[in-house]
Amino acid sequence: MTELSEKENFRRLLAGEMPQFIPSYNMFLWRFYPTFNRQGFRPHGSGFDVFGVEYTTAAEADGAAIPVPGKHILHDITKWRDVIKTPDLSGVDWDKVVSADVDHRDPARNPLLLVTNNGYFQHIMKFMGFEDGLCAMYEEPEECLALLNYLCDYYLEIQRQYVRRGGFLAVNLTDDTATALNPFISMDLYRRVLKPVYQRHCEQALNEGLFVTIHNCGRCEDQLPDWFDLGISGWDPAQPVNDLRGIKAKYGRKMAIIGGWDSTGPATWPDSTEEELLAALESYVEGLAPGGGFAFAASVMGASFDERAKKKYGLIQRFYQDKVRWYYGK
């Protein structure tokens, strides 16, 4: 049997078909951010984004960045038009930019998932901070929607230009809208403020012949029916604070679970034993792999320079190759 490319195999997963093998979801290779949207960033994620929000991080976070606490650029949502300005895209040499960004990723074989932004909900929070941002959503939902539609115009133009040239398989709609316990906002507010811009984002992708996946951390399963409305067919990281086994039993391969790993559980801690990690991996795969609709994505806590983490990542890779990749048989 001829082995499928990672791209074709992942396409089967997102199409609700049975993949030939279980994909090992390579978030850093397959989730693709246009580099010019990170102008002004220094190594390890510090610096400013294109809107003027300043970010900081620590080496131990491996480049993950957060807005500098207390340094907000928007203090009154009704004044967003005076503060938030999207960059001018009229002079961009798209052929040059996209080629430099994409060609080395081997888009003919790798399933590239285009991520144009870090979340519409998250934009409000990074502009205003969580306290003022949440208050703005409840007190001025129309102004929040107007701001998000303005941002959406910008991001959809980037999406249009990259999709025309880049060989992408899917658009990854990225937005963290939930804690480990519940969503940050009510479903009513979600549908009035966020869903309309999600719909614009997804409709363009679907009309371009792409799949749509969503990145959403936390217990966000309440939103699952709305994701189906939007045409979304894959969810990462699909954290197990959600009822993943129940979701899979109900929907089968309709929503691909891209992840589902307990990334904060004891087996991932720096001092856990190899036996504990292997037992957790066995339970993880046996719980989500049967029947398809699953992509493997296990990890451990610890920075990339931590020798304990390096050793356990090696164990995870061996486990994937030996026990997971050909779980469905050759």
C-alpha positions in Angstrom: 0.0 0.0 0.0 1.3 3.4 -0.9 1.6 5.7 2.1 -0.3 8.9 1.8 1.3 12.3 2.3 0.7 14.0 5.6 -1.5 16.5 3.7 -3.7 14.0 2.0 -4.1 12.0 5.2 -5.0 15.1 7.2 -7.5 16.1 4.4 -9.2 12.8 5.0 -9.4 13.5 8.7 -11.0 17.0 8.1 -13.4 15.6 5.5 -14.8 13.1 8.1 -13.2 10.2 6.2 -11.1 7.4 7.7 -7.4 8.4 7.6 -4.8 5.9 6.5 -2.8 6.6 9.6 -3.2 8.7 12.8 -1.7 12.1 12.2 0.8 13.5 14.7 -0.4 17.1 14.7 2.6 19.3 14.1 1.3 22.6 15.4 4.5 24.6 14.8 5.0 23.3 11.3 1.4 23.1 10.1 -0.3 26.1 11.8 1.0 29.0 9.7 1.2 32.6 10.7 2.0 35.3 8.1 5.4 36.7 9.3 4.7 40.3 8.4 1.9 40.3 10.9 4.6 39.9 13.6 6.6 43.0 12.6 8.4 44.5 15.6 8.7 41.2 17.5 12.1 40.2 18.9 13.2 36.7 19.8 11.1 34.9 22.4 8.0 36.8 21.5 8.7 40.2 23.1 8.2 43.5 21.2 5.1 45.1 19.6 2.5 43.8 17.3 1.2 45.8 14.3 -1.4 47.6 16.4 1.1 48.8 19.0 0.4 46.3 21.7 3.6 45.5 23.6 4.3 41.8 24.5 6.6 40.1 27.0 7.6 36.5 27.8 10.2 34.5 29.6 12.7 32.1 28.2 11.0 29.2 30.0 7.8 29.9 28.0 9.6 29.0 24.7 8.5 32.2 23.0 4.9 32.3 24.1 4.0 35.9 24.7 1.4 37.9 26.5 0.6 41.6 26.4 2.6 43.5 29.0 0.3 43.6 32.1 -1.3 47.0 32.7 -0.1 48.6 29.3 -3.4 48.8 27.4 -3.8 50.9 24.2 -7.6 51.2 24.3 -9.5 52.5 27.3 -12.9 53.4 25.9 -14.4 51.0 23.3 -16.5 53.8 21.8 -13.2 55.5 20.8 -11.7 52.5 19.0 -11.8 54.3 15.6 -9.3 56.9 17.0 -6.9 54.3 18.3 -7.0 51.0 16.3 -5.6 51.3 12.8 -5.0 48.3 10.6 -1.8 48.4 8.5 -2.0 49.6 4.9 -1.7 46.5 2.6 -1.9 48.3 -0.7 1.9 48.3 -1.3 2.6 44.7 -0.3 4.4 42.5 -2.8 2.3 39.5 -2.1 4.1 37.1 -4.5 7.4 37.8 -2.8 6.0 37.8 0.8 3.9 34.6 0.4 6.6 32.7 -1.5 9.2 33.5 1.2 6.8 32.5 3.9 5.4 29.3 2.4 7.6 27.6 -0.1 10.0 26.1 2.4 7.0 24.5 4.3 6.5 22.1 1.4 2.8 22.9 1.0 2.3 20.1 -1.6 2.9 17.5 1.2 2.3 19.3 4.5 -1.2 20.3 5.6 -0.7 24.0 6.1 -3.4 25.7 8.2 -3.5 29.4 7.7 -3.8 31.5 10.9 -4.2 35.2 10.2 -4.7 36.4 13.7 -4.7 35.4 17.4 -8.4 35.6 17.9 -11.1 38.2 17.7 -12.2 37.9 21.3 -8.5 38.0 22.3 -8.0 41.2 20.3 -10.5 43.1 22.5 -8.7 41.7 25.6 -5.2 42.5 24.4 -6.3 46.1 23.5 -8.2 46.7 26.7 -7.2 44.1 29.3 -9.6 41.4 30.5 -11.6 43.5 33.0 -12.3 46.4 30.7 -12.6 44.2 27.7 -15.3 42.0 29.2 -17.1 45.0 30.5 -17.0 46.5 27.0 -18.5 43.4 25.5 -21.4 43.5 27.9 -22.0 47.2 27.9 -21.2 48.1 24.2 -21.7 44.9 22.1 -22.4 46.9 19.0 -19.2 48.8 19.2 -17.3 45.6 19.9 -18.8 44.0 16.8 -18.0 47.1 14.7 -14.3 46.9 15.8 -14.2 43.2 15.1 -15.7 43.6 11.6 -13.1 46.3 10.9 -10.3 43.8 11.9 -12.0 41.1 9.9 -11.8 43.2 6.8 -8.0 43.4 7.3 -7.5 39.7 8.1 -9.7 38.5 5.3 -7.6 40.4 2.8 -4.5 38.7 4.1 -6.3 35.4 3.9 -7.4 36.0 0.4 -3.8 36.8 -0.8 -2.2 33.9 0.9 -4.8 31.4 -0.2 -4.4 32.5 -3.8 -0.7 31.7 -3.7 0.0 29.3 -0.9 -1.4 25.8 -1.3 -3.2 25.8 2.1 -5.4 22.9 3.2 -7.4 24.8 5.8 -7.9 28.0 7.7 -7.4 27.8 11.5 -9.8 30.1 13.3 -7.9 30.9 16.5 -9.7 32.3 19.6 -9.4 31.3 23.3 -12.9 32.1 24.7 -13.0 29.9 27.7 -11.5 29.1 31.1 -10.9 25.5 32.3 -14.4 25.7 33.8 -16.7 27.6 31.5 -16.7 30.2 28.6 -15.8 33.8 29.5 -19.1 35.1 28.1 -22.7 33.9 27.6 -23.7 32.0 24.5 -26.1 34.9 23.7 -23.2 37.4 23.7 -21.0 34.9 21.8 -23.7 34.7 19.1 -24.2 38.5 18.9 -20.6 39.7 18.9 -18.2 36.9 17.9 -20.2 34.5 15.7 -20.9 37.1 13.0 -17.1 37.7 12.4 -16.4 34.0 12.7 -19.0 33.4 10.0 -17.4 35.9 7.6 -14.0 34.3 8.2 -15.3 30.8 7.7 -17.5 31.5 4.7 -14.6 33.0 2.8 -12.4 29.9 3.6 -15.1 27.5 2.6 -15.8 29.4 -0.6 -12.1 29.2 -1.4 -12.3 25.4 -1.2 -10.6 25.1 2.2 -11.5 23.3 5.4 -11.9 25.3 8.6 -10.5 24.2 12.0 -10.7 26.0 15.3 -8.2 26.5 18.0 -9.9 27.1 21.3 -8.6 26.2 24.7 -10.6 25.5 27.9 -14.1 24.1 28.4 -15.8 25.5 25.3 -17.9 22.5 24.3 -21.1 24.7 24.6 -20.0 26.3 21.4 -19.8 23.1 19.4 -23.2 23.4 17.7 -22.3 26.9 16.5 -19.1 25.5 15.1 -21.0 23.1 13.0 -23.1 26.0 11.8 -19.9 27.7 10.7 -18.7 24.7 8.8 -15.8 23.9 11.2 -14.6 20.3 11.0 -11.6 20.1 13.3 -10.8 21.3 16.8 -7.5 21.8 18.6 -6.3 21.4 21.3 -9.7 19.9 22.4 -8.7 19.8 26.0 -10.1 17.0 28.2 -11.9 19.4 30.4 -14.5 18.9 27.7 -16.5 15.7 27.4 -14.4 14.5 24.4 -15.5 10.9 24.6 -19.2 11.9 24.8 -18.7 14.3 21.9 -17.1 11.6 19.8 -19.8 9.1 20.6 -22.5 11.7 19.6 -20.8 13.1 16.5 -18.4 10.5 15.3 -15.9 11.8 12.7 -18.0 15.0 12.1 -15.6 17.0 14.3 -12.0 15.8 14.3 -10.4 15.9 17.7 -7.0 17.3 17.1 -5.3 16.8 20.4 -7.5 15.8 23.4 -4.3 15.3 25.5 -4.3 16.3 29.2 -1.4 18.8 28.9 -1.5 19.8 32.6 -2.0 16.4 34.2 0.5 14.7 36.5 2.0 12.6 33.7 3.2 15.7 32.0 5.0 17.2 35.1 8.8 17.5 35.0 9.2 14.9 37.8 6.8 12.3 36.5 8.1 8.9 35.7 8.3 7.3 32.3 5.9 4.7 33.4 3.4 7.3 34.4 3.7 9.1 31.0 3.4 5.8 29.1 0.3 4.8 31.0 -1.3 8.2 30.3 -0.4 7.9 26.6 -2.0 4.4 26.4 -5.2 5.6 28.0 -5.3 8.7 25.8 -5.0 6.9 22.5 -7.4 4.0 23.5 -10.0 6.6 24.5 -9.9 8.7 21.3 -8.4 6.8 18.4 -11.0 4.1 17.7 -13.2 4.9 14.7 -11.0 7.7 13.3 -11.6 11.5 13.8 -8.5 11.9 15.9 -5.0 13.4 15.6 -2.3 12.7 18.1 -0.8 15.7 20.0 0.8 14.8 23.3 3.2 17.1 25.1 4.9 17.6 28.5 5.6 20.6 30.7 9.1 22.2 30.5 11.1 24.5 28.3 12.9 23.1 25.2 16.2 23.4 27.0 15.0 21.3 30.0 16.7 17.9 29.6 13.8 16.2 31.4 11.4 17.5 28.8 13.7 16.6 25.9 13.9 13.0 27.2 10.1 12.7 27.5 9.5 14.2 24.1 11.7 11.5 22.7 9.7 8.9 24.6 6.5 10.4 23.1 7.9 10.3 19.6 8.9 6.6 20.0 5.4 5.8 21.4 3.8 7.5 18.4 5.9 5.7 15.9 5.6 2.3 17.6 2.0 2.3 18.9 0.0 5.1 17.3 0.8 6.0 13.7 -0.4 2.7 12.2 -3.0 2.0 14.9 -5.6 1.3 12.2 -3.3 -1.2 10.5 -1.4 -1.0 7.2 
